[in-house]
């Protein structure tokens, strides 16, 4: 089969399309014929080995695991001996290792059935961004109907899911984005949209029960200042690079937490089949529709990651396979 591999850290130029052996599923895995995958910041962090602290797990000088890609949608080819939920021919989506390939193995507990009216491309966008938005709002933010929610970075991968998921809970949503994305964020259901090129969202008079920050672009104390007394500020994305990269805001939040009344925290999403199924249900009802900016072929994965690294993607960037 053909697959994208990463044998050394570096720019997208280190990614190569190679002929590799088709993987064999373990007892609790299924083998998927990949129909679509999507690109996440995780992929380029892994590719670059940045922040450097992540190399403690991924490999100090080069990747231990050369497979790339985690968001996947496809059709089950074969199943392991202990798999009971799926059979060959089932259309599924979720997470795995090595999604940028013609075939990939996924744990039975990391995928769910794809709704019939959802395309493979749409389904492939869900796992990382959908988990992050849902768990950030529900678990960290404890969202309730009537809450006032602000999403900073509302036009990005996580942000487009977050706006729609917050609305499904009955929240009043303010989205922060650039000028060119104002109409997009409004179309997702945002009650108010702030153009960050013209207005600093931390200087307004509104107070929010939840601020879901996909960029960590403003000082933490300023963000804490727009929270309601029992509000929650949740960082789900931040600039990378250096020793700890996107973990830097988490360190600052931990240091400031004892001195501010609202909760300041950073979260990492966790794989959960129940949450994946919950998002599938939202897509079935039309409450959530994934936003796809661009689609690339498997051999164009380096270009897809270059585009994502620019930081201007509207929604998700998808890899499609015939």
N, C-alpha and C positions, 0 to 999 in steps of 0.2 A: 504494500500500500504506500501511498504518498503521505508524508507528514512534515510539518515544520519542526525543526530541531534547533536547539541552542546549546552549542558545545563550549562556548566561552562567553564571558560577560562583555557587554559593549553596546554600541548603537544598534539600530535595526539591521545594519549590514551583517551582524553576526547570525541572523536568522536565515536558515537555508531550507529549501524544500528538497527532501531526500526520499529515496525508496527505502522503506524500513519493513520489518516483519510485522504482520498483523498481530496485535496483542491477543492473548488468551485469557478469558475471564476466569477469576477464581470462583470458588463455590458460591460466594455471596454477591457476585457481580454479573452484569449483563454486558454483552458485546454490542455496541451500537454502530450502525452505519450512519455516520454523521451527515446530517443534512444542512446544518447551520451552526455557527458558533458566534460568540461576540467577544469584543476586546475590552479589557478592563485595565485600569491603572496598575493592578497587580501584575499584569503581564509584562508591562515595560519596567516595573520595579525589579521583577525577576530577571528580565533580560539584561538589565544594567548592573544587577547585583547591588542595588541602591534602595534604601540606605544601607551602608556597609554592615550594620549590625545584623541584617537579615542573612548575611553570608554564614553566620554561625550555624544556621540550619540548612541553607541551600548549597553550601560549599564555599570554602574560603577563597580559592583561586579560580574555580570553574564550577558550573552547576553539576551537582550529583545526579540530578534527573534532567535529561535533555528535552523532555516533553514540554510543550507550551500550550496554554489555553485552558480555561476552566469552565466557561459557560457553554452549554451544549444542548442541541436538540437533534433528535434523529429517530431511527427505527431500530428496534431490537432485532438482532441477527441470531444470537444464541444466548442461552442463559446458563448460569452455574447450577450445580446440583441442588443447592439449598434455596434457590430463588423460587418464590411462590407467587409473587404479585404480577409478574410479567411473562409474556410468551413471545416467540418470534413473530414479527409483524406489528407489534404494538408501537405506536408513536408516543414518544416520551420527551421530557426535557428536564434539565437540572444542572448538576455540576459533576465534573470529573477531572482527571489529569490527562493532558494531551488532547484537548478538544480540537486543536488545529491540525486535523488529520482526517483521512478518509474513514478510519475506524478508531474507536476509543472504548475503553472499558469503564463502566460506572458502577458504583455500589448500588444495590437494590434500594437502599435507604436514602440515596442522594438524588433520586429522580422521581417524577410523578407523570401520570398520563397527560398528554397534550390535549387541551380542548379542541374539538373538531374545527371550530370556526377561527382558531388561532393559527397563523402560519408558522412554519418551522423557524423562519427568520425572527418573527415576533417572540416566539417561545425561547429562542436562544439568548434573548437579551435579559432574561429575568433573574437568574440565580443570584449573582453577587449584588447587583443594584437593587433588586427587589427585596432580598433579605435585609440589606442595609437600611432601606427606607422603612420597611415594616417594623423591624426590631428596634430601630432607633425611635420611631414615633410611639409604638405600643409599649415596648418593654422599658426603655430608658425614659421616654417622655410621658408615659402613662396617659396617652391621649384619650380625651373624652369628647362627646358631642358638645359643641359650643365653645370649645377651646379656641384661643387665638394663637395661630401657628405661623411662624415665619420660616421659610425655606430659602437659605442663601445658596445660590447656585441652582436655581429652580429649573434651568433649561438643560442641565447636564444629565448624565445617565441616572444617578441616584435621585437627583432633584425632580425629574419628570415623573418618576414613580412616586416620590414623596408627596408631591402636590395632589396627585390623584388619590393616593391612599388616605391622606389626611382628610380630603373631602368625603371619602367613603365612610369615615368615622363621624361625619357631621361637624367638622371643624371649620372655622373661618380662616382662610389661608391667604397669606401675603407671600408673593414670590419675588425674589431679587434676581435680576439678570441684566444683560446688556441691552442696548437699544434694539438691536436687530432681532432679539428673542422675545420682545414684549408680547406680540400677538400670539406666539406659540404658547407661552405660559398662561395667558388668558384663556386660550382654547382648551387647556387642561383643567380649567375650572377655578383657577385662582380668583379670589374675590378682589384682590388688589395686587398690582404689580409695581415694583420700584426699579427704576433704571439706575443702576449703581454708578453709571458715568455722570449722572446729574444730581444724585441725592445719596447721602450717607445714611443707610438704614439705622445706624446706631444713634442718630441725633433726633429722631422723631419722638413724638409724644406718646405713641401707642406702646402698650405693654403686652408682652407675649407669655403665654403659658409654656410654649415650646419654641425654641429656636434650633432648627436642624441646620447645621452649618457644613456645607459640602466643600468649602474653600478655605475656611479659617483665615480670611483675608483682613479682618479687622481686629484691633486689640481686644483681648479677652475681657478686660474690665469694662470696656465700652459696650461689649455684647451683654455682659451681666447687667448693665444699667438699664437695658430695655426689657428685662424679664419681670414678670409678676412676682410677688413675694415668694410664692411657692413654685416658680417657674423652673424649667430645665433647659440648659444649654448643652446641646449634644454635638460634638465634632465628629463628622463621619468622613472627612476628607481634608487633606492639607498638602502643601507643596512638599516634594520629595528632595532627595539629595543629602550629601554629607553623611555624618556618622549615624544619626537617628532619624533624619529626614522628617516624614509626616508624623513621627512620634513627638516632635518638639512641642506642638500645642498641648498634647496630653500631659507632658511634664509641667508646663506652665499652669494648666488647669488644676493639676494635683497640688501645686504649690499655693495657688490662690484660693482653693476651695475652703480652707478654714476661715477665710476673711470675708466671704460673701455669703449672703443668705440663700440665693438661688443655687441650684445644683449645676456645677460645671463638670462635664465628663467627656471622654472620648471613647468610642465603641468600635469594636471589630465584629462584623456579622458572623454568625455561626450557621453552618448547614443544618437545616431542620425540615424534614419532609412535610410536616404538618403546615409549616409556614409557606412552603412551596405550593402545597395544595390550596391554601387560603388565597394566594395570589392568583392561582389558576381559576378559582371560583370568581374572583373579582374580574378577571378577563372574560369569563363566560357571560357575566351580566353586563359587560360593557363599562363597568365602573373604572377599570384600568385598561388603557390601550397603550402598549409600548411604543415609544417614539424612536424611529430609526433615521439616523442622519444619512449615512452612506453604507453601501455594500461593496465588499471586495471579494475577489476570488481567493482560493487557498494560496496560490503562488504570489498573491499581493499582500500577504500578512505584514511584511515589513512596511509597506506603504500605509496600511491601516494603522499600525502602531505609531508611525511618524505623525500621522494626522491627529491621533488621539493625544499625543504628547504636546501638541500645540495648545491644547486646552480650550478649543473653541467648538468642540462637537456639540451638536444639538441632540440630546438623547443619546442613543447607543450607535456604535459602529459594528457592523455585522460582517461575518465571513460566510459566504454561501458556497455550498458544494452541489454539484449536479446530482 
